[in-house]
Amino acid sequence: MKKIILASLIVTLPLLLVAKKSKVYETAMLECPAYNNMKRTINSNDIQLEMGKKYRVLQKNKGQVLILLEGQRVAQRWVKEVCLSDAEKKTTPVTETVAEPKKTSTFAERLANNNKPPKTQSSKSTSKQNLLALSWQNAFCQTHQYKKECKAMNANSFGAFEFVLHGLWPQPRNNVYCNVSKKQVGMDKNKQWYSLDKLDLDADTRSNLSKLMPGYASNLHRHEWIKHGTCYGTSADEYYDDSMALQTQVNESKVRQYFKQNIGRMVYLKEIRKLFDKEFGAGAGEHVTMQCKKGLVTELWLHLGSGSTDLKVLFKSGERPKSRCHKGRVDAVGF
């Protein structure tokens, strides 16, 4: 009887060791939030992944990964698949293939990654030429005081000292309303933006967009998508992730600092172009034009190429149009 038990233990022990080795670990590539649920609505204790740390993977489902966070009260957490790398798995790859996520990373994840600009995506296929329109919200609100977002504007609002997102427009300018129904086009042209179809945006994108595009309060995001985004070549979610990633690079540069430091003063396009050259590479400034109204700088237009979300790359293949405005005053918040 003892011999049988010993034989059984000898057979069982290797099996247990194999089971232990079958655990899969993946390395965090981004400091993403770790949610209690798949809908990503709850994050107890505001847990973030630590870049470079390995986490045990329990399950994968539709671009999301269930991981184990040892020592946490809610130990099983959901994170986006793009936050992890499977390059350092400790087991042989399973035969079951997991679909690659459509997006390389969301805007929220880019922000979580110490606000570093996103990496170049040379394989990204979008419209060949694009124009990024960034508004100086204070000047916009001077002539649009009736707008919901302008009525609520104050010194603590996003846009009081930053550039806000107007839109990302595929070029040429007549490249609009791609595969959009006549009904939607009609409502858009009649400024019935509240009646346009609701956009399929994830929670992170919607939250960030409502901040970085104050016009979201007036359904500007629906208008921009219907008229311009439909010709960009991606989903609405990716279109706005890219738009905000580009906007953020400008707001994190000395260009935004220059505007903030010169509120109430006259600024000149030639100086702004020099700043773009210093921040985004020689020649970048040639792709920047300025929009003005009643002596105020209302917008900066960045004429860009495609295939990346890195401004340094995009400026190299963008157009070099002439600017109608060469100087203007930087408006302060308030009417």
TIVOLO-245116 format. One record per residue (C-alpha): residue in one letter; x negated, y, z negated; residue number from 1. Coordinates in Angstrom, 1 decimal. Example, Ala and Ser with C-alpha at 12.3 -4.5 7.8 and 13.67 -1.06 7.14 Angstrom:
2
<rec res="A" u="-12.3" v="-4.5" w="-7.8" n="1"/>
<rec res="S" u="-13.7" v="-1.1" w="-7.1" n="2"/>
This chain:
335
<rec res="M" u="0.0" v="0.0" w="0.0" n="1"/>
<rec res="K" u="-2.9" v="2.5" w="-0.9" n="2"/>
<rec res="K" u="-4.5" v="1.7" w="2.5" n="3"/>
<rec res="I" u="-1.3" v="2.6" w="4.3" n="4"/>
<rec res="I" u="-1.0" v="6.0" w="2.4" n="5"/>
<rec res="L" u="-4.6" v="6.8" w="3.1" n="6"/>
<rec res="A" u="-4.2" v="6.0" w="6.8" n="7"/>
<rec res="S" u="-1.1" v="8.2" w="6.8" n="8"/>
<rec res="L" u="-3.1" v="11.1" w="5.2" n="9"/>
<rec res="I" u="-5.9" v="10.7" w="7.7" n="10"/>
<rec res="V" u="-3.4" v="11.0" w="10.6" n="11"/>
<rec res="T" u="-1.5" v="13.9" w="9.1" n="12"/>
<rec res="L" u="-4.4" v="16.1" w="8.1" n="13"/>
<rec res="P" u="-5.7" v="16.8" w="11.7" n="14"/>
<rec res="L" u="-2.1" v="17.6" w="12.7" n="15"/>
<rec res="L" u="-1.8" v="20.2" w="10.0" n="16"/>
<rec res="L" u="-5.1" v="21.8" w="11.0" n="17"/>
<rec res="V" u="-3.9" v="22.0" w="14.6" n="18"/>
<rec res="A" u="-0.6" v="23.6" w="13.5" n="19"/>
<rec res="K" u="-2.6" v="26.3" w="11.6" n="20"/>
<rec res="K" u="-4.8" v="27.0" w="14.6" n="21"/>
<rec res="S" u="-1.7" v="27.5" w="16.8" n="22"/>
<rec res="K" u="-1.0" v="30.9" w="15.1" n="23"/>
<rec res="V" u="-1.3" v="33.7" w="17.6" n="24"/>
<rec res="Y" u="-2.9" v="37.0" w="16.6" n="25"/>
<rec res="E" u="-3.0" v="40.2" w="18.7" n="26"/>
<rec res="T" u="-4.9" v="43.4" w="18.3" n="27"/>
<rec res="A" u="-3.2" v="46.8" w="17.8" n="28"/>
<rec res="M" u="-4.2" v="49.1" w="20.7" n="29"/>
<rec res="L" u="-1.9" v="52.0" w="19.5" n="30"/>
<rec res="E" u="-0.8" v="53.3" w="16.2" n="31"/>
<rec res="C" u="2.9" v="52.5" w="16.9" n="32"/>
<rec res="P" u="5.7" v="52.4" w="14.3" n="33"/>
<rec res="A" u="6.7" v="49.0" w="13.0" n="34"/>
<rec res="Y" u="10.5" v="48.7" w="12.7" n="35"/>
<rec res="N" u="12.7" v="46.4" w="10.6" n="36"/>
<rec res="N" u="15.0" v="45.7" w="13.5" n="37"/>
<rec res="M" u="14.9" v="45.3" w="17.3" n="38"/>
<rec res="K" u="16.9" v="48.4" w="17.9" n="39"/>
<rec res="R" u="14.1" v="50.4" w="16.2" n="40"/>
<rec res="T" u="16.4" v="52.4" w="14.0" n="41"/>
<rec res="I" u="14.9" v="51.5" w="10.6" n="42"/>
<rec res="N" u="11.2" v="51.7" w="9.5" n="43"/>
<rec res="S" u="11.0" v="51.0" w="5.7" n="44"/>
<rec res="N" u="8.0" v="52.9" w="4.2" n="45"/>
<rec res="D" u="7.2" v="54.5" w="7.6" n="46"/>
<rec res="I" u="4.8" v="51.7" w="8.5" n="47"/>
<rec res="Q" u="2.4" v="52.2" w="11.5" n="48"/>
<rec res="L" u="0.1" v="49.7" w="13.2" n="49"/>
<rec res="E" u="-3.6" v="50.2" w="12.5" n="50"/>
<rec res="M" u="-5.6" v="50.5" w="15.7" n="51"/>
<rec res="G" u="-8.1" v="47.6" w="16.0" n="52"/>
<rec res="K" u="-6.4" v="45.4" w="13.4" n="53"/>
<rec res="K" u="-5.1" v="42.0" w="14.3" n="54"/>
<rec res="Y" u="-1.5" v="41.0" w="13.6" n="55"/>
<rec res="R" u="0.2" v="37.6" w="13.6" n="56"/>
<rec res="V" u="2.7" v="37.3" w="16.4" n="57"/>
<rec res="L" u="5.9" v="35.4" w="15.5" n="58"/>
<rec res="Q" u="8.1" v="36.1" w="18.6" n="59"/>
<rec res="K" u="8.4" v="38.1" w="21.8" n="60"/>
<rec res="N" u="11.6" v="39.3" w="23.3" n="61"/>
<rec res="K" u="12.3" v="41.8" w="26.2" n="62"/>
<rec res="G" u="9.1" v="43.9" w="25.8" n="63"/>
<rec res="Q" u="9.2" v="43.8" w="22.0" n="64"/>
<rec res="V" u="7.1" v="41.7" w="19.6" n="65"/>
<rec res="L" u="8.0" v="40.4" w="16.1" n="66"/>
<rec res="I" u="4.8" v="40.5" w="13.9" n="67"/>
<rec res="L" u="4.0" v="39.6" w="10.3" n="68"/>
<rec res="L" u="2.8" v="42.4" w="8.0" n="69"/>
<rec res="E" u="1.5" v="40.7" w="4.9" n="70"/>
<rec res="G" u="2.1" v="42.5" w="1.6" n="71"/>
<rec res="Q" u="5.1" v="44.5" w="2.9" n="72"/>
<rec res="R" u="8.6" v="44.0" w="1.3" n="73"/>
<rec res="V" u="10.0" v="43.7" w="4.8" n="74"/>
<rec res="A" u="7.1" v="41.6" w="6.3" n="75"/>
<rec res="Q" u="8.6" v="40.8" w="9.7" n="76"/>
<rec res="R" u="8.5" v="43.9" w="11.9" n="77"/>
<rec res="W" u="9.3" v="44.7" w="15.5" n="78"/>
<rec res="V" u="6.9" v="46.7" w="17.7" n="79"/>
<rec res="K" u="6.7" v="47.5" w="21.4" n="80"/>
<rec res="E" u="4.7" v="44.9" w="23.4" n="81"/>
<rec res="V" u="2.5" v="47.7" w="24.8" n="82"/>
<rec res="C" u="1.2" v="48.4" w="21.3" n="83"/>
<rec res="L" u="-0.7" v="45.1" w="21.2" n="84"/>
<rec res="S" u="-3.3" v="43.4" w="23.3" n="85"/>
<rec res="D" u="-3.3" v="39.6" w="23.8" n="86"/>
<rec res="A" u="-6.9" v="39.7" w="24.9" n="87"/>
<rec res="E" u="-8.1" v="38.2" w="21.6" n="88"/>
<rec res="K" u="-5.7" v="35.4" w="21.0" n="89"/>
<rec res="K" u="-7.0" v="32.6" w="18.9" n="90"/>
<rec res="T" u="-5.2" v="29.9" w="20.8" n="91"/>
<rec res="T" u="-5.1" v="28.7" w="24.3" n="92"/>
<rec res="P" u="-2.6" v="30.7" w="26.2" n="93"/>
<rec res="V" u="0.9" v="29.2" w="26.3" n="94"/>
<rec res="T" u="2.3" v="28.1" w="29.6" n="95"/>
<rec res="E" u="5.3" v="30.3" w="29.2" n="96"/>
<rec res="T" u="4.8" v="33.7" w="30.9" n="97"/>
<rec res="V" u="6.0" v="36.9" w="29.4" n="98"/>
<rec res="A" u="7.1" v="39.7" w="31.7" n="99"/>
<rec res="E" u="4.8" v="42.7" w="31.7" n="100"/>
<rec res="P" u="6.5" v="45.9" w="30.4" n="101"/>
<rec res="K" u="7.4" v="48.5" w="33.0" n="102"/>
<rec res="K" u="5.6" v="51.3" w="31.2" n="103"/>
<rec res="T" u="2.0" v="51.4" w="30.2" n="104"/>
<rec res="S" u="2.9" v="53.4" w="27.1" n="105"/>
<rec res="T" u="5.6" v="55.7" w="25.9" n="106"/>
<rec res="F" u="5.1" v="59.3" w="25.1" n="107"/>
<rec res="A" u="5.7" v="58.6" w="21.4" n="108"/>
<rec res="E" u="2.9" v="56.0" w="21.5" n="109"/>
<rec res="R" u="0.6" v="58.5" w="23.2" n="110"/>
<rec res="L" u="1.3" v="61.0" w="20.5" n="111"/>
<rec res="A" u="0.7" v="58.3" w="17.8" n="112"/>
<rec res="N" u="-2.7" v="57.6" w="19.3" n="113"/>
<rec res="N" u="-4.2" v="60.7" w="17.7" n="114"/>
<rec res="N" u="-2.6" v="62.9" w="20.4" n="115"/>
<rec res="K" u="-5.1" v="61.7" w="23.0" n="116"/>
<rec res="P" u="-4.2" v="62.2" w="26.6" n="117"/>
<rec res="P" u="-3.1" v="59.0" w="28.3" n="118"/>
<rec res="K" u="-5.5" v="57.0" w="30.3" n="119"/>
<rec res="T" u="-5.6" v="57.2" w="34.1" n="120"/>
<rec res="Q" u="-3.1" v="54.9" w="35.8" n="121"/>
<rec res="S" u="-4.5" v="54.6" w="39.3" n="122"/>
<rec res="S" u="-2.0" v="52.0" w="40.3" n="123"/>
<rec res="K" u="1.0" v="54.1" w="39.4" n="124"/>
<rec res="S" u="3.3" v="54.7" w="42.4" n="125"/>
<rec res="T" u="5.2" v="57.9" w="42.4" n="126"/>
<rec res="S" u="6.0" v="60.8" w="44.8" n="127"/>
<rec res="K" u="2.7" v="61.9" w="46.5" n="128"/>
<rec res="Q" u="2.9" v="65.5" w="45.4" n="129"/>
<rec res="N" u="4.6" v="66.9" w="42.3" n="130"/>
<rec res="L" u="5.1" v="70.3" w="40.7" n="131"/>
<rec res="L" u="5.2" v="70.5" w="36.9" n="132"/>
<rec res="A" u="7.2" v="73.5" w="35.8" n="133"/>
<rec res="L" u="6.4" v="74.7" w="32.2" n="134"/>
<rec res="S" u="8.5" v="77.5" w="30.8" n="135"/>
<rec res="W" u="7.6" v="80.2" w="28.2" n="136"/>
<rec res="Q" u="10.8" v="79.9" w="26.3" n="137"/>
<rec res="N" u="10.7" v="83.3" w="24.7" n="138"/>
<rec res="A" u="10.8" v="85.0" w="28.1" n="139"/>
<rec res="F" u="13.5" v="82.6" w="29.4" n="140"/>
<rec res="C" u="15.8" v="83.3" w="26.5" n="141"/>
<rec res="Q" u="15.5" v="87.1" w="27.1" n="142"/>
<rec res="T" u="17.6" v="86.7" w="30.2" n="143"/>
<rec res="H" u="19.6" v="83.7" w="29.0" n="144"/>
<rec res="Q" u="20.8" v="84.7" w="25.6" n="145"/>
<rec res="Y" u="24.1" v="82.9" w="26.1" n="146"/>
<rec res="K" u="22.4" v="79.5" w="26.3" n="147"/>
<rec res="K" u="22.9" v="77.2" w="23.3" n="148"/>
<rec res="E" u="19.2" v="76.6" w="22.9" n="149"/>
<rec res="C" u="18.5" v="80.4" w="23.0" n="150"/>
<rec res="K" u="21.1" v="81.2" w="20.4" n="151"/>
<rec res="A" u="19.3" v="78.9" w="18.0" n="152"/>
<rec res="M" u="15.8" v="80.1" w="18.9" n="153"/>
<rec res="N" u="13.7" v="81.4" w="16.0" n="154"/>
<rec res="A" u="10.0" v="81.5" w="14.9" n="155"/>
<rec res="N" u="10.2" v="77.9" w="13.7" n="156"/>
<rec res="S" u="11.6" v="76.5" w="16.9" n="157"/>
<rec res="F" u="9.5" v="74.5" w="19.3" n="158"/>
<rec res="G" u="8.8" v="76.9" w="22.1" n="159"/>
<rec res="A" u="8.2" v="79.9" w="20.0" n="160"/>
<rec res="F" u="4.5" v="79.4" w="20.5" n="161"/>
<rec res="E" u="4.3" v="76.5" w="23.0" n="162"/>
<rec res="F" u="5.2" v="75.7" w="26.6" n="163"/>
<rec res="V" u="8.5" v="73.8" w="27.0" n="164"/>
<rec res="L" u="9.4" v="71.4" w="29.8" n="165"/>
<rec res="H" u="11.4" v="72.7" w="32.7" n="166"/>
<rec res="G" u="10.9" v="69.9" w="35.1" n="167"/>
<rec res="L" u="8.6" v="67.7" w="37.2" n="168"/>
<rec res="W" u="9.6" v="68.2" w="40.9" n="169"/>
<rec res="P" u="8.5" v="65.9" w="43.7" n="170"/>
<rec res="Q" u="7.4" v="67.9" w="46.7" n="171"/>
<rec res="P" u="8.2" v="69.2" w="49.2" n="172"/>
<rec res="R" u="10.9" v="71.3" w="47.5" n="173"/>
<rec res="N" u="13.7" v="69.8" w="49.7" n="174"/>
<rec res="N" u="12.9" v="66.3" w="48.3" n="175"/>
<rec res="V" u="15.9" v="66.2" w="46.1" n="176"/>
<rec res="Y" u="19.0" v="64.1" w="45.1" n="177"/>
<rec res="C" u="17.6" v="60.7" w="46.2" n="178"/>
<rec res="N" u="20.3" v="58.1" w="46.4" n="179"/>
<rec res="V" u="22.7" v="60.2" w="44.3" n="180"/>
<rec res="S" u="26.4" v="60.1" w="45.0" n="181"/>
<rec res="K" u="28.2" v="63.1" w="46.5" n="182"/>
<rec res="K" u="30.3" v="63.4" w="43.3" n="183"/>
<rec res="Q" u="27.2" v="63.7" w="41.1" n="184"/>
<rec res="V" u="25.6" v="66.1" w="43.5" n="185"/>
<rec res="G" u="28.7" v="68.3" w="43.5" n="186"/>
<rec res="M" u="28.9" v="68.4" w="39.8" n="187"/>
<rec res="D" u="25.2" v="69.3" w="39.5" n="188"/>
<rec res="K" u="25.5" v="72.1" w="42.0" n="189"/>
<rec res="N" u="28.5" v="73.5" w="40.2" n="190"/>
<rec res="K" u="26.5" v="73.4" w="37.0" n="191"/>
<rec res="Q" u="28.8" v="70.8" w="35.4" n="192"/>
<rec res="W" u="25.8" v="69.1" w="33.8" n="193"/>
<rec res="Y" u="27.8" v="67.9" w="30.9" n="194"/>
<rec res="S" u="29.7" v="65.7" w="33.3" n="195"/>
<rec res="L" u="26.7" v="64.1" w="34.9" n="196"/>
<rec res="D" u="25.9" v="60.4" w="34.0" n="197"/>
<rec res="K" u="24.2" v="59.8" w="30.7" n="198"/>
<rec res="L" u="20.6" v="58.8" w="31.2" n="199"/>
<rec res="D" u="19.2" v="55.5" w="30.1" n="200"/>
<rec res="L" u="16.5" v="56.7" w="27.7" n="201"/>
<rec res="D" u="15.0" v="54.8" w="24.8" n="202"/>
<rec res="A" u="15.2" v="56.3" w="21.3" n="203"/>
<rec res="D" u="11.7" v="57.6" w="21.3" n="204"/>
<rec res="T" u="11.9" v="59.3" w="24.6" n="205"/>
<rec res="R" u="15.3" v="60.9" w="23.9" n="206"/>
<rec res="S" u="14.1" v="62.2" w="20.5" n="207"/>
<rec res="N" u="10.9" v="63.7" w="21.9" n="208"/>
<rec res="L" u="12.7" v="65.1" w="24.9" n="209"/>
<rec res="S" u="15.3" v="66.9" w="22.8" n="210"/>
<rec res="K" u="12.4" v="68.7" w="21.2" n="211"/>
<rec res="L" u="10.0" v="69.4" w="24.0" n="212"/>
<rec res="M" u="12.8" v="70.4" w="26.4" n="213"/>
<rec res="P" u="15.0" v="72.8" w="24.5" n="214"/>
<rec res="G" u="17.3" v="72.9" w="27.5" n="215"/>
<rec res="Y" u="18.3" v="69.4" w="26.5" n="216"/>
<rec res="A" u="21.0" v="71.1" w="24.4" n="217"/>
<rec res="S" u="22.5" v="72.4" w="27.6" n="218"/>
<rec res="N" u="22.1" v="69.0" w="29.5" n="219"/>
<rec res="L" u="19.1" v="70.3" w="31.5" n="220"/>
<rec res="H" u="17.6" v="66.8" w="31.3" n="221"/>
<rec res="R" u="20.6" v="65.4" w="33.3" n="222"/>
<rec res="H" u="20.3" v="68.1" w="35.9" n="223"/>
<rec res="E" u="16.5" v="67.6" w="36.3" n="224"/>
<rec res="W" u="16.8" v="63.9" w="36.7" n="225"/>
<rec res="I" u="19.7" v="64.0" w="39.2" n="226"/>
<rec res="K" u="18.1" v="66.7" w="41.4" n="227"/>
<rec res="H" u="14.4" v="65.9" w="41.0" n="228"/>
<rec res="G" u="13.7" v="62.8" w="39.0" n="229"/>
<rec res="T" u="15.6" v="60.5" w="41.3" n="230"/>
<rec res="C" u="12.9" v="61.2" w="43.9" n="231"/>
<rec res="Y" u="10.0" v="60.6" w="41.6" n="232"/>
<rec res="G" u="9.9" v="56.8" w="42.1" n="233"/>
<rec res="T" u="10.4" v="55.5" w="38.5" n="234"/>
<rec res="S" u="13.2" v="55.1" w="36.0" n="235"/>
<rec res="A" u="14.5" v="58.1" w="34.1" n="236"/>
<rec res="D" u="12.7" v="56.9" w="31.0" n="237"/>
<rec res="E" u="9.3" v="56.7" w="32.7" n="238"/>
<rec res="Y" u="9.9" v="60.0" w="34.5" n="239"/>
<rec res="Y" u="10.4" v="61.9" w="31.3" n="240"/>
<rec res="D" u="7.6" v="60.0" w="29.5" n="241"/>
<rec res="D" u="5.2" v="61.1" w="32.3" n="242"/>
<rec res="S" u="6.6" v="64.7" w="32.3" n="243"/>
<rec res="M" u="6.1" v="65.1" w="28.5" n="244"/>
<rec res="A" u="2.6" v="63.5" w="28.6" n="245"/>
<rec res="L" u="1.5" v="66.1" w="31.1" n="246"/>
<rec res="Q" u="3.2" v="68.9" w="29.2" n="247"/>
<rec res="T" u="1.5" v="67.9" w="26.0" n="248"/>
<rec res="Q" u="-2.0" v="68.0" w="27.6" n="249"/>
<rec res="V" u="-1.4" v="71.7" w="28.4" n="250"/>
<rec res="N" u="0.0" v="72.5" w="24.9" n="251"/>
<rec res="E" u="-3.0" v="70.8" w="23.3" n="252"/>
<rec res="S" u="-5.4" v="72.9" w="25.5" n="253"/>
<rec res="K" u="-6.9" v="76.4" w="25.2" n="254"/>
<rec res="V" u="-4.3" v="77.6" w="27.7" n="255"/>
<rec res="R" u="-1.5" v="77.4" w="25.1" n="256"/>
<rec res="Q" u="-3.8" v="79.0" w="22.5" n="257"/>
<rec res="Y" u="-4.5" v="81.8" w="24.9" n="258"/>
<rec res="F" u="-0.8" v="82.5" w="25.4" n="259"/>
<rec res="K" u="-0.2" v="82.4" w="21.6" n="260"/>
<rec res="Q" u="-3.1" v="84.8" w="20.9" n="261"/>
<rec res="N" u="-1.8" v="87.2" w="23.5" n="262"/>
<rec res="I" u="1.9" v="87.4" w="22.6" n="263"/>
<rec res="G" u="3.0" v="91.0" w="23.3" n="264"/>
<rec res="R" u="0.1" v="91.6" w="25.7" n="265"/>
<rec res="M" u="-0.5" v="91.5" w="29.4" n="266"/>
<rec res="V" u="-2.2" v="88.4" w="30.8" n="267"/>
<rec res="Y" u="-3.7" v="87.8" w="34.2" n="268"/>
<rec res="L" u="-3.5" v="84.8" w="36.5" n="269"/>
<rec res="K" u="-7.3" v="84.9" w="37.2" n="270"/>
<rec res="E" u="-8.0" v="84.5" w="33.5" n="271"/>
<rec res="I" u="-5.5" v="81.7" w="33.1" n="272"/>
<rec res="R" u="-7.0" v="79.9" w="36.1" n="273"/>
<rec res="K" u="-10.5" v="80.1" w="34.5" n="274"/>
<rec res="L" u="-9.1" v="78.4" w="31.4" n="275"/>
<rec res="F" u="-7.6" v="75.6" w="33.5" n="276"/>
<rec res="D" u="-11.0" v="75.1" w="35.1" n="277"/>
<rec res="K" u="-12.7" v="74.8" w="31.7" n="278"/>
<rec res="E" u="-10.1" v="72.5" w="30.3" n="279"/>
<rec res="F" u="-9.3" v="70.3" w="33.2" n="280"/>
<rec res="G" u="-12.2" v="70.5" w="35.6" n="281"/>
<rec res="A" u="-13.7" v="72.9" w="38.1" n="282"/>
<rec res="G" u="-11.1" v="73.9" w="40.7" n="283"/>
<rec res="A" u="-8.1" v="73.0" w="38.6" n="284"/>
<rec res="G" u="-7.1" v="76.6" w="38.3" n="285"/>
<rec res="E" u="-6.5" v="76.9" w="42.0" n="286"/>
<rec res="H" u="-3.6" v="74.6" w="41.6" n="287"/>
<rec res="V" u="-1.8" v="76.8" w="39.1" n="288"/>
<rec res="T" u="0.7" v="79.6" w="39.9" n="289"/>
<rec res="M" u="2.6" v="81.9" w="37.7" n="290"/>
<rec res="Q" u="6.3" v="82.9" w="37.7" n="291"/>
<rec res="C" u="7.4" v="86.3" w="36.3" n="292"/>
<rec res="K" u="10.6" v="88.2" w="35.8" n="293"/>
<rec res="K" u="11.1" v="91.8" w="34.6" n="294"/>
<rec res="G" u="7.4" v="92.0" w="33.9" n="295"/>
<rec res="L" u="7.4" v="88.9" w="31.7" n="296"/>
<rec res="V" u="5.6" v="85.6" w="32.3" n="297"/>
<rec res="T" u="8.4" v="83.0" w="32.5" n="298"/>
<rec res="E" u="6.6" v="79.9" w="33.8" n="299"/>
<rec res="L" u="3.4" v="78.2" w="34.8" n="300"/>
<rec res="W" u="3.6" v="75.9" w="37.8" n="301"/>
<rec res="L" u="1.1" v="73.1" w="38.1" n="302"/>
<rec res="H" u="0.7" v="71.7" w="41.6" n="303"/>
<rec res="L" u="-0.4" v="68.1" w="41.2" n="304"/>
<rec res="G" u="-1.1" v="64.9" w="43.1" n="305"/>
<rec res="S" u="0.1" v="61.4" w="42.0" n="306"/>
<rec res="G" u="-1.1" v="58.1" w="40.7" n="307"/>
<rec res="S" u="-1.9" v="59.1" w="37.1" n="308"/>
<rec res="T" u="-0.7" v="60.9" w="34.0" n="309"/>
<rec res="D" u="-4.1" v="62.6" w="33.5" n="310"/>
<rec res="L" u="-4.1" v="66.2" w="34.5" n="311"/>
<rec res="K" u="-7.8" v="66.1" w="35.3" n="312"/>
<rec res="V" u="-7.1" v="63.5" w="37.9" n="313"/>
<rec res="L" u="-3.9" v="65.0" w="39.3" n="314"/>
<rec res="F" u="-5.3" v="68.4" w="39.9" n="315"/>
<rec res="K" u="-7.9" v="67.0" w="42.3" n="316"/>
<rec res="S" u="-5.3" v="66.1" w="44.9" n="317"/>
<rec res="G" u="-2.7" v="68.8" w="44.3" n="318"/>
<rec res="E" u="-1.7" v="71.6" w="46.6" n="319"/>
<rec res="R" u="-3.3" v="75.1" w="46.4" n="320"/>
<rec res="P" u="-0.4" v="77.5" w="47.0" n="321"/>
<rec res="K" u="-0.5" v="81.3" w="46.6" n="322"/>
<rec res="S" u="1.0" v="82.8" w="43.5" n="323"/>
<rec res="R" u="3.6" v="85.6" w="43.8" n="324"/>
<rec res="C" u="2.9" v="86.8" w="40.3" n="325"/>
<rec res="H" u="-0.6" v="87.8" w="39.2" n="326"/>
<rec res="K" u="0.0" v="89.4" w="35.8" n="327"/>
<rec res="G" u="2.7" v="89.6" w="33.2" n="328"/>
<rec res="R" u="3.4" v="90.1" w="29.5" n="329"/>
<rec res="V" u="3.7" v="87.2" w="27.1" n="330"/>
<rec res="D" u="7.0" v="87.6" w="25.3" n="331"/>
<rec res="A" u="7.5" v="87.1" w="21.6" n="332"/>
<rec res="V" u="10.4" v="85.1" w="20.1" n="333"/>
<rec res="G" u="13.6" v="87.1" w="19.5" n="334"/>
<rec res="F" u="15.7" v="89.5" w="21.6" n="335"/>
